[in-house]
Amino acid sequence: MEKVKAVLMMSIRQTMSTGGVLIKDGKVLLVRVNYGTNKGQWMIPGGFVGEGESLEQAVTREIREETGLDTIPHSILGIRCGVIQIEKRYETSIYVVFQMDYVSGIPKAMDVNEIADLQFAPIPSALSNPEVISLSKELIRVAVKSDKELLKLDKEITTNTPYKSYDVYTK
């Protein structure tokens, strides 16, 4: 049984990614993706978490790299966890989505390999547009209903583990 568990563990991969919902002047920031299964569709910006990077650092970096905008995370809107099979292995994918606050910058599609276009779309248009992926629509709906978010604690939590960064979000 232990040998079977070891083989299974070798065939499991985990990925962590982040996304951000940025609402400014009643419009939501969307990017048209230029790759993967969502190619040609609109979605909220985001991407993979780098080694040694916190979720907050990753979402801030990804939005800047994709759109040229400086933002900061405000709260967690949702978490998606999925398991997919890729050939003979499984991948567990965790996606944490933040509500973002605008800091500065002029929107521009920065990485044309990843992002074909971007726009600030009126929220009703984004929610009714069939080219906006369903998960992005649901997260935009949550962002509009601010009582559904998890807020970052503003007090320090003591831990015996020496974390590089440590953030807690609660209702």
Residue, then its C-alpha position, 0 to 999 in steps of 0.5 A: m500500500e505504501k508503494v502505491k501511495a508513493v507512486l500516486m504522490m509522484s504523479i500529482r502536481q499542484t499549481m497555485s494561481t491568483g486573479g484580481v477583480l478591479i472595479k473602477d468608476g462602475k466598470v470592471l477590468l477584463v483581459r482577452v486571453n491569447y493562449g490556453t483553453n480560454k483563448g479569445q475570451w475575456m476574464i479577470p487578470g491574474g496568473f501563477v504564483g512564483e516561488g517564494e511569492s505570497l498570493e498578494q504579491a503574485v496578484t499585484r505583479e500579474i496585474r501589473e505585468e498584464t495591464g500596466l496598472d498598479t493595484i493592491p489586494h483589498s479582500i478575498l472574493g473566492i477560492r476555486c479548487g479543481v483537479i484535472q487529469i493530464e495524461k497519467r497524472y493529476e493536477t490540483s489547481i488552486y486559484v485565489v481571487f482578490q478584490m483589488d484597489y486601483v493605485s495608479g497607471i494607464p491600462k495597456a495590454m503589456d504582454v501580447n503573448e498572453i493578453a490580446d486586449l483589455q478593457f474596463a467594461p460596464i459591469p452589466s455588460a461584462l455579466s451578460n457578455p457570452e465571451v466573458i468566462s463564467l467564473s469571472k462573471e461569478l467573481i464579479r457578482v461577489a465583488v459587487k456584493s461586498d458582504k460576501e468577501l473575506l477581509k484581511l485581519d488588521k492585527e498580527i497573528t503570532t505563530n511558532t512557524p517562521y513564515k516569510s509572509y503570513d496573512v489571515y482573511t476572515k469574515 
